[in-house]
Amino acid sequence: MNIEECMSFINSYTKSGGRITDLSRARELMKRVGDPQERLRFVHIAGTNGKGSTLEYIANALQFSGYKTGKFTSPFVLRYTDRIRINDDEIDEKSLCELAEFVKERVDDRAYSQFEITMAIAMLWYEREKCDIVVLETGIGGLLDSTNVIPPPLVSVITSISLDHTALLGETVEEIASHKAGIIKGGSAVILSEDNPESVRELVRKTAEEADAEFIPCEPCRPSPDGGLYSPFIYRGITLTPAMPGIHQKYNAQTAITACIYLRGKGFSVSDSAVIRSIETTQVRARVQYIDGEPPVIVDGGHNPAGVGMLSLMLMYLSTRRKKIYTVMGMVDSKDYIGCIKTISELSDRLFAVDGFAANAVPAGTIADIASFRTEAETGTLAECVEKAKALALENNGVAVICGSLYLASEYLNMYGT
């Protein structure tokens, strides 16, 4: 199987596959390929926002401590292989093709999802490469997410929970939290990010108790008086400055530190220096990604209200520093695009609306119409709009912002680099 045949096989599956009500389909698939997940150790991460950053903090601290660490994320940002990594290396083409062929020979005609097929390939690679540990991010939810076929992990981590995928997970934060808490397993432990409401905290605590799992609260941290773009914070008397901007990063970092400390009790020698290095060097593409330059650019794929809220805090901070905001925005119609457009347009000195980056992209004219009540708005191609936003930002001591859908962020990063 060559790479074209490999990707043709993977892309022959839809994103969601057939409707699921339990994990039997995913379990059958993994059984067909030999259940590699049964011979691996995991940190399992669920949540609405912050999963990617928290995963990278934990995985990099393990890597810096000398462990061969698998990283499984979704969706990919630049290319398919960036969702399956060991340490800093994406799965290589030869391994991807070999393992895809191995999976293809063993699947039947059931309506698997592309995510399930990808997970099977990843687990086979992590086992073959003898990973010490795999840091595993769920796709959607947790309870019925195919990653939940793993045995009890060393620790489960639940990050910030808010409204997203409501058609699948529920209309309230508590309903969504119950799905996320589905990754909690007996004989294991769960860590919950501090930036969750008390109702979610109580639900997760109760779920852990019923599952005979340990509930581990995060040790509080406090903001550094220095403040600033990168939101330094003080944890156990040490001032840490995340390499990623935004006040939310202190919560992601705090959650990751708690996980690393817990892993020490499970035999992993994760050093303080490795944890500090991870917090202060880790960067994730398209998560309020700040690209310094003339002009500076922020790229963000936070496409739900909570994610857009985090970006808006960054834009408000820049506005207090008298920075003009020139935004290129595109959304998909499966999200609360109206609310997101309203939030971002209020903070933008001009907004450029784009579409064409996804089959279900909201028409650029619709975005511009909604935004025009709050700021100047126009439409164009991605290249045209980026050129105009950057020119205005350069001329007026401003910042160009590329935001909305993660698909748009991915297209921008592939076009212009990171």
LUMDO-623931 format. One line per field, with one value per residue (C-alpha): residue in three letters; residue number from 1; x, y, z. Coordinates in steps of 0.05 Angstrom, whole numbers, plus 32768, in hexadecimal, padded with zeros to 4 digits. Each point is the difference from the previous one (the first is absolute). Layout:
REM LUMDO-623931
residu [ala, ...] .
num [NUM, ...] .
px [X, ...] .
py [Y, ...] .
pz [Z, ...] .
***
This chain:
REM LUMDO-623931
residu [met, asn, ile, glu, glu, cys, met, ser, phe, ile, asn, ser, tyr, thr, lys, ser, gly, gly, arg, ile, thr, asp, leu, ser, arg, ala, arg, glu, leu, met, lys, arg, val, gly, asp, pro, gln, glu, arg, leu, arg, phe, val, his, ile, ala, gly, thr, asn, gly, lys, gly, ser, thr, leu, glu, tyr, ile, ala, asn, ala, leu, gln, phe, ser, gly, tyr, lys, thr, gly, lys, phe, thr, ser, pro, phe, val, leu, arg, tyr, thr, asp, arg, ile, arg, ile, asn, asp, asp, glu, ile, asp, glu, lys, ser, leu, cys, glu, leu, ala, glu, phe, val, lys, glu, arg, val, asp, asp, arg, ala, tyr, ser, gln, phe, glu, ile, thr, met, ala, ile, ala, met, leu, trp, tyr, glu, arg, glu, lys, cys, asp, ile, val, val, leu, glu, thr, gly, ile, gly, gly, leu, leu, asp, ser, thr, asn, val, ile, pro, pro, pro, leu, val, ser, val, ile, thr, ser, ile, ser, leu, asp, his, thr, ala, leu, leu, gly, glu, thr, val, glu, glu, ile, ala, ser, his, lys, ala, gly, ile, ile, lys, gly, gly, ser, ala, val, ile, leu, ser, glu, asp, asn, pro, glu, ser, val, arg, glu, leu, val, arg, lys, thr, ala, glu, glu, ala, asp, ala, glu, phe, ile, pro, cys, glu, pro, cys, arg, pro, ser, pro, asp, gly, gly, leu, tyr, ser, pro, phe, ile, tyr, arg, gly, ile, thr, leu, thr, pro, ala, met, pro, gly, ile, his, gln, lys, tyr, asn, ala, gln, thr, ala, ile, thr, ala, cys, ile, tyr, leu, arg, gly, lys, gly, phe, ser, val, ser, asp, ser, ala, val, ile, arg, ser, ile, glu, thr, thr, gln, val, arg, ala, arg, val, gln, tyr, ile, asp, gly, glu, pro, pro, val, ile, val, asp, gly, gly, his, asn, pro, ala, gly, val, gly, met, leu, ser, leu, met, leu, met, tyr, leu, ser, thr, arg, arg, lys, lys, ile, tyr, thr, val, met, gly, met, val, asp, ser, lys, asp, tyr, ile, gly, cys, ile, lys, thr, ile, ser, glu, leu, ser, asp, arg, leu, phe, ala, val, asp, gly, phe, ala, ala, asn, ala, val, pro, ala, gly, thr, ile, ala, asp, ile, ala, ser, phe, arg, thr, glu, ala, glu, thr, gly, thr, leu, ala, glu, cys, val, glu, lys, ala, lys, ala, leu, ala, leu, glu, asn, asn, gly, val, ala, val, ile, cys, gly, ser, leu, tyr, leu, ala, ser, glu, tyr, leu, asn, met, tyr, gly, thr] .
num [1, 2, 3, 4, 5, 6, 7, 8, 9, 10, 11, 12, 13, 14, 15, 16, 17, 18, 19, 20, 21, 22, 23, 24, 25, 26, 27, 28, 29, 30, 31, 32, 33, 34, 35, 36, 37, 38, 39, 40, 41, 42, 43, 44, 45, 46, 47, 48, 49, 50, 51, 52, 53, 54, 55, 56, 57, 58, 59, 60, 61, 62, 63, 64, 65, 66, 67, 68, 69, 70, 71, 72, 73, 74, 75, 76, 77, 78, 79, 80, 81, 82, 83, 84, 85, 86, 87, 88, 89, 90, 91, 92, 93, 94, 95, 96, 97, 98, 99, 100, 101, 102, 103, 104, 105, 106, 107, 108, 109, 110, 111, 112, 113, 114, 115, 116, 117, 118, 119, 120, 121, 122, 123, 124, 125, 126, 127, 128, 129, 130, 131, 132, 133, 134, 135, 136, 137, 138, 139, 140, 141, 142, 143, 144, 145, 146, 147, 148, 149, 150, 151, 152, 153, 154, 155, 156, 157, 158, 159, 160, 161, 162, 163, 164, 165, 166, 167, 168, 169, 170, 171, 172, 173, 174, 175, 176, 177, 178, 179, 180, 181, 182, 183, 184, 185, 186, 187, 188, 189, 190, 191, 192, 193, 194, 195, 196, 197, 198, 199, 200, 201, 202, 203, 204, 205, 206, 207, 208, 209, 210, 211, 212, 213, 214, 215, 216, 217, 218, 219, 220, 221, 222, 223, 224, 225, 226, 227, 228, 229, 230, 231, 232, 233, 234, 235, 236, 237, 238, 239, 240, 241, 242, 243, 244, 245, 246, 247, 248, 249, 250, 251, 252, 253, 254, 255, 256, 257, 258, 259, 260, 261, 262, 263, 264, 265, 266, 267, 268, 269, 270, 271, 272, 273, 274, 275, 276, 277, 278, 279, 280, 281, 282, 283, 284, 285, 286, 287, 288, 289, 290, 291, 292, 293, 294, 295, 296, 297, 298, 299, 300, 301, 302, 303, 304, 305, 306, 307, 308, 309, 310, 311, 312, 313, 314, 315, 316, 317, 318, 319, 320, 321, 322, 323, 324, 325, 326, 327, 328, 329, 330, 331, 332, 333, 334, 335, 336, 337, 338, 339, 340, 341, 342, 343, 344, 345, 346, 347, 348, 349, 350, 351, 352, 353, 354, 355, 356, 357, 358, 359, 360, 361, 362, 363, 364, 365, 366, 367, 368, 369, 370, 371, 372, 373, 374, 375, 376, 377, 378, 379, 380, 381, 382, 383, 384, 385, 386, 387, 388, 389, 390, 391, 392, 393, 394, 395, 396, 397, 398, 399, 400, 401, 402, 403, 404, 405, 406, 407, 408, 409, 410, 411, 412, 413, 414, 415, 416, 417, 418] .
px [8000, 801E, 7FEE, 7FC9, 7FDF, 8009, 7FDD, 7FCB, 7FF1, 7FFE, 7FD6, 7FCE, 7FE3, 7FD4, 8012, 7FCB, 7FF0, 7FBD, 7FD7, 801A, 7FDF, 8039, 804A, 7FF4, 8015, 8041, 800E, 7FF4, 8030, 8037, 7FF6, 8008, 8044, 8019, 7FEB, 8043, 7FE1, 8000, 804C, 8008, 7FFB, 7FD8, 7FEF, 7FB9, 7FE8, 7FB9, 7FE1, 7FE2, 803B, 8048, 800A, 8036, 8029, 7FFA, 8014, 803E, 8015, 7FFB, 801E, 803B, 800F, 8003, 802A, 8030, 8006, 8019, 7FC0, 7FEB, 7FBD, 7FC8, 7FD3, 7FBB, 7FD9, 7FC6, 7FF3, 8041, 8016, 8032, 7FFD, 7FE2, 803F, 8006, 7FCA, 802A, 8044, 8036, 8026, 800D, 7FF8, 7FC2, 7FF1, 802C, 7FE3, 801B, 7FE2, 7FBE, 7FF9, 8014, 7FD1, 7FC6, 8008, 8001, 7FBF, 7FE0, 800C, 7FDB, 7FC4, 7FBC, 7FCB, 7FE4, 7FF9, 803F, 8013, 8040, 8011, 7FFA, 802C, 8033, 7FFF, 800D, 803C, 801B, 7FFA, 8024, 8039, 8007, 8004, 8031, 802D, 7FFC, 7FE6, 8008, 7FBE, 7FCC, 7FDC, 7FBE, 7FCD, 7FB7, 7FDD, 7FB9, 7FE4, 801F, 7FCE, 7FF3, 8041, 8027, 803E, 7FD8, 8010, 8043, 800A, 7FFF, 8033, 8035, 7FD6, 7FC6, 8001, 7FC2, 800D, 7FD1, 7FB9, 7FCF, 7FCB, 8016, 7FE7, 7FBD, 7FDA, 802A, 8011, 7FC7, 7FE5, 801F, 8046, 7FED, 7FE6, 8040, 8029, 7FDF, 8019, 8046, 8000, 7FF2, 804C, 8006, 8010, 8004, 8045, 8018, 7FFD, 7FE4, 8019, 7FCF, 8015, 7FF2, 7FDB, 7FC0, 7FC0, 7FEF, 7FC9, 8033, 8030, 7FCB, 7FEA, 8048, 800D, 7FC1, 8010, 8046, 7FE3, 7FCE, 8037, 8030, 8031, 8029, 7FEB, 803C, 7FF4, 8033, 802A, 7FED, 802D, 7FFE, 8010, 8044, 7FFD, 8029, 7FC3, 800A, 7FF0, 8019, 7FDC, 8037, 7FE7, 801C, 7FFB, 801E, 8029, 801D, 7FEF, 7FF2, 7FF4, 7FDE, 801B, 7FB8, 7FDA, 7FBD, 7FE7, 7FE2, 8045, 800C, 7FC7, 8019, 8046, 7FE7, 7FD9, 803C, 802E, 7FCF, 8000, 804C, 8005, 7FCE, 8028, 803C, 7FD8, 7FF7, 804A, 800E, 803B, 7FE6, 8030, 7FEE, 802F, 7FDC, 7FBC, 8018, 8022, 7FC0, 7FD4, 8031, 800F, 7FC2, 7FD9, 7FC4, 7FED, 7FBE, 7FF2, 8004, 8042, 8028, 8030, 8030, 8011, 7FF0, 7FC7, 7FF3, 7FCB, 7FD2, 7FE4, 7FC8, 7FD1, 7FD5, 7FBC, 7FD1, 7FE9, 8031, 803B, 7FED, 7FFA, 8048, 8015, 7FD6, 8025, 8041, 7FE3, 7FE6, 8046, 801E, 7FCD, 8014, 8046, 7FE3, 8009, 7FD0, 7FDF, 7FF6, 7FDC, 7FF9, 7FC8, 7FDD, 7FD0, 7FDC, 7FB5, 8004, 8017, 7FE0, 801C, 7FD1, 8016, 8049, 7FFD, 7FDE, 8035, 803C, 7FE3, 7FF5, 804A, 8018, 8010, 7FF0, 7FE9, 800D, 7FD1, 8015, 7FE3, 8013, 802E, 7FCC, 7FC2, 7FD4, 8021, 7FD1, 7FFB, 802F, 7FC7, 7FD9, 803B, 800B, 7FB6, 8001, 8042, 7FEC, 7FD4, 803F, 803A, 8013, 7FFB, 800F, 800A, 8036, 802C, 802D, 803E, 7FDF, 7FE6, 8041, 8026, 7FD1, 7FFF, 804C, 8009, 7FD0, 8021, 8045, 7FE9, 7FDA, 802A, 7FCF, 7FF8, 7FE4, 7FD2, 7FED, 7FC9, 7FBF, 8002, 803B, 7FFB, 800D, 803B, 801C, 7FF9, 8023, 803A, 8009, 8000, 802C, 8027, 8006] .
py [8000, 8043, 8043, 8010, 7FBC, 8009, 8043, 7FE8, 7FC7, 802F, 8035, 7FCB, 8004, 8039, 802B, 7FE1, 7FBD, 7FE1, 8014, 7FE3, 7FF2, 7FDA, 7FEE, 7FBC, 8017, 801E, 7FC4, 7FD1, 8028, 7FFF, 7FB5, 7FF5, 8023, 7FDC, 802F, 8027, 8031, 7FC9, 8001, 804B, 8031, 803F, 8046, 800B, 8047, 8019, 8045, 8037, 8030, 7FFA, 7FB6, 800E, 802F, 7FD4, 7FC3, 8022, 8019, 7FBA, 7FDC, 802F, 7FFC, 7FB4, 8006, 8031, 7FCE, 7FCB, 7FD9, 7FE9, 8022, 7FF4, 803C, 7FF6, 8040, 8014, 801D, 8009, 8048, 7FFF, 7FB9, 7FBD, 7FE4, 8038, 7FDF, 7FC1, 800F, 7FE3, 8038, 8033, 7FD0, 7FF5, 7FBA, 7FF4, 7FF0, 7FB9, 7FEE, 8022, 7FD8, 7FBE, 8008, 8019, 7FC2, 7FD4, 8020, 7FFD, 7FB4, 7FF7, 802F, 7FEA, 802A, 801F, 804B, 8012, 8049, 801F, 8010, 7FB6, 7FEA, 8036, 7FEA, 7FB8, 8015, 802B, 7FCA, 7FCE, 8032, 8012, 7FB6, 7FF0, 803A, 7FEB, 8042, 8008, 8025, 801E, 8042, 7FF6, 8035, 7FEE, 8015, 8014, 7FF5, 7FC6, 7FCB, 7FE9, 801A, 7FC8, 8010, 7FE7, 7FB8, 8006, 7FDC, 802A, 8038, 8016, 803F, 8021, 804B, 802B, 8047, 803B, 7FEC, 802E, 7FFC, 7FDE, 7FC5, 800A, 7FD6, 7FC4, 800E, 8029, 8046, 8010, 8002, 7FCA, 7FD1, 800A, 7FF5, 7FBD, 7FEA, 801A, 7FDD, 7FBF, 7FF7, 7FF5, 7FB7, 7FD8, 7FF7, 803F, 804A, 8040, 8048, 8038, 8045, 8036, 802D, 7FD7, 8013, 7FDE, 7FD8, 7FE0, 7FF5, 7FDC, 7FD6, 7FE9, 7FF3, 7FD6, 7FD9, 7FF1, 7FE8, 7FD2, 7FE4, 7FF5, 8032, 8034, 8049, 802E, 804B, 8030, 8026, 804A, 8030, 804B, 8033, 8022, 804B, 800A, 7FEF, 800A, 7FDD, 7FBC, 7FFF, 7FE8, 7FDD, 7FE9, 7FB5, 7FE4, 8040, 7FFD, 8033, 7FDF, 8022, 7FD6, 8006, 8005, 8040, 8006, 7FFD, 7FBB, 7FE2, 8004, 7FCF, 7FD1, 8004, 7FF6, 7FC2, 7FE4, 800C, 7FDB, 7FC5, 7FFF, 7FFF, 7FC7, 7FD9, 8002, 7FD4, 7FCF, 7FF8, 8037, 802C, 8041, 8035, 8046, 801C, 7FD8, 8019, 8049, 7FF8, 7FE4, 8038, 8036, 7FE4, 7FDA, 8020, 7FE4, 8016, 8024, 8007, 804B, 7FF8, 8040, 8008, 8039, 8029, 803E, 8000, 7FCD, 7FCC, 7FD9, 7FBE, 7FDF, 7FC7, 8008, 7FF6, 7FFB, 8038, 7FEE, 7FFC, 8041, 801D, 7FF0, 8022, 803C, 8009, 8003, 8033, 802A, 7FFF, 8017, 8037, 801B, 8004, 802B, 7FC9, 8001, 7FBD, 7FEB, 7FBD, 7FCC, 7FD2, 7FC2, 7FD0, 7FBF, 7FFA, 7FC8, 8031, 803C, 802D, 803A, 8008, 7FF7, 8034, 8032, 7FF7, 8008, 8037, 802C, 7FFD, 8009, 8042, 7FDE, 7FBA, 7FD9, 7FC5, 7FC2, 7FBD, 7FC6, 7FDE, 7FCA, 7FE2, 801C, 8044, 8039, 802D, 803B, 8030, 7FE6, 800A, 8047, 8011, 7FEA, 8023, 8041, 8014, 8007, 800F, 800B, 7FBE, 7FE7, 7FBE, 7FE1, 7FC4, 7FEA, 801B, 8043, 8009, 7FEC, 8031, 8039, 7FEF, 7FFC, 8041, 8025, 7FE3, 8014, 8046, 800C, 7FDD, 7FC7, 7FB5, 7FD3, 7FCA, 7FC0, 7FDE, 7FD9, 7FB9, 7FD3, 7FEE, 8049, 8004, 7FC1, 801C, 8041, 7FDB, 7FD3, 803D, 802E, 7FD3, 8005] .
pz [8000, 7FEB, 8021, 7FCD, 800B, 804B, 8003, 7FD0, 8031, 803C, 7FDC, 7FE9, 8047, 8016, 803C, 802C, 7FE1, 800F, 803E, 8041, 8042, 8021, 7FF5, 7FE0, 7FBB, 8018, 802C, 7FC6, 7FD4, 8035, 800A, 7FB6, 8001, 803F, 8038, 8002, 8032, 8035, 8001, 8007, 803A, 7FF9, 8018, 7FE5, 7FF4, 7FF4, 8002, 7FD4, 7FFF, 8016, 7FEE, 7FCD, 802B, 803E, 7FD8, 7FE5, 8045, 801E, 7FC5, 7FF9, 804B, 7FF8, 7FC1, 8022, 8039, 7FCF, 7FF1, 7FBB, 7FFE, 7FCF, 7FF0, 7FE1, 7FEF, 7FD5, 7FD0, 7FDA, 7FF3, 7FC6, 7FE6, 8011, 8021, 8034, 802A, 800B, 801F, 802D, 8023, 7FC9, 7FC6, 7FD7, 7FE7, 7FC3, 7FBB, 7FFF, 8043, 7FF0, 7FBF, 8020, 803A, 7FD5, 7FD4, 803F, 8017, 7FBB, 7FFD, 8042, 7FFB, 7FE9, 7FDD, 8040, 8000, 8026, 8007, 7FE6, 8049, 8013, 7FC6, 8013, 8049, 7FEC, 7FD6, 8038, 8035, 7FD4, 7FF5, 804A, 8012, 7FC8, 8015, 8049, 801D, 804B, 8004, 7FD1, 800D, 7FDE, 7FEE, 7FF5, 7FC1, 8015, 8046, 8026, 8013, 7FB9, 7FE2, 7FDF, 802A, 803C, 7FEC, 8024, 8042, 8040, 7FF4, 8031, 8007, 7FDD, 7FF6, 7FF4, 7FE9, 7FFA, 7FEE, 7FDA, 7FCA, 7FC0, 7FD6, 8024, 7FCD, 8016, 8048, 801E, 8008, 8044, 801B, 8032, 7FC9, 7FD9, 803F, 800B, 7FBB, 800F, 8044, 7FDB, 7FF9, 804B, 8010, 803F, 801F, 7FDF, 8011, 7FE2, 8001, 7FF1, 7FE8, 8033, 7FCE, 8003, 8025, 8042, 7FDE, 7FD2, 8039, 8029, 7FC4, 7FF2, 804A, 8005, 7FC1, 801A, 8042, 7FDE, 7FD2, 803B, 7FE3, 8025, 7FF6, 8001, 8007, 7FE3, 8031, 7FF8, 7FDB, 8000, 7FCA, 8002, 800E, 7FC1, 7FD4, 7FB6, 7FBF, 8017, 8043, 8030, 803E, 8043, 8010, 8040, 8008, 7FBA, 7FCA, 7FBD, 7FBE, 7FCB, 7FBA, 7FE8, 800C, 8023, 8047, 7FF4, 7FF9, 804A, 800B, 7FCA, 801D, 8047, 7FEA, 7FDC, 803B, 802E, 7FCF, 7FFE, 804B, 8003, 7FCC, 802F, 802F, 7FC7, 7FF5, 7FCD, 8013, 7FE5, 8018, 8016, 7FCC, 7FC9, 8017, 8002, 7FBC, 7FE3, 801A, 7FE9, 7FBA, 7FE8, 7FC8, 7FDB, 7FBA, 7FF7, 804B, 8009, 7FDB, 8001, 7FC5, 800B, 7FC4, 7FD8, 800D, 8037, 7FEF, 802E, 7FE5, 8026, 7FF1, 803E, 7FDF, 803B, 802F, 8037, 7FD0, 7FDF, 8046, 800D, 7FC0, 8011, 8042, 7FD8, 7FD0, 803A, 801E, 7FBF, 7FF9, 8045, 7FE2, 7FC7, 7FCD, 7FC5, 7FF0, 7FB8, 7FFC, 7FCA, 8015, 7FE6, 8023, 7FF3, 8008, 8033, 8035, 8022, 7FCA, 800D, 8048, 7FEE, 7FC8, 802E, 8036, 7FD1, 7FD4, 803E, 800D, 7FB8, 7FDF, 7FBE, 7FEF, 7FC0, 7FF5, 7FD9, 7FEC, 7FD3, 8033, 8011, 7FE0, 8038, 8005, 8010, 7FC3, 8005, 7FF1, 803C, 802F, 7FE5, 8009, 8049, 800D, 7FDD, 803B, 802A, 7FD2, 7FB7, 7FDC, 7FBA, 7FDC, 7FD4, 7FF7, 8038, 7FDD, 7FF1, 8046, 8021, 7FD4, 8013, 804A, 8004, 7FD9, 802E, 803E, 7FE8, 7FEF, 8041, 8036, 8001, 8001, 7FCA, 801C, 7FDA, 8026, 8001, 7FE5, 800C, 7FB6, 7FEF, 8031, 7FE0, 7FBA, 8015, 8022, 7FC3, 7FD2, 8029, 802F, 804C] .
***
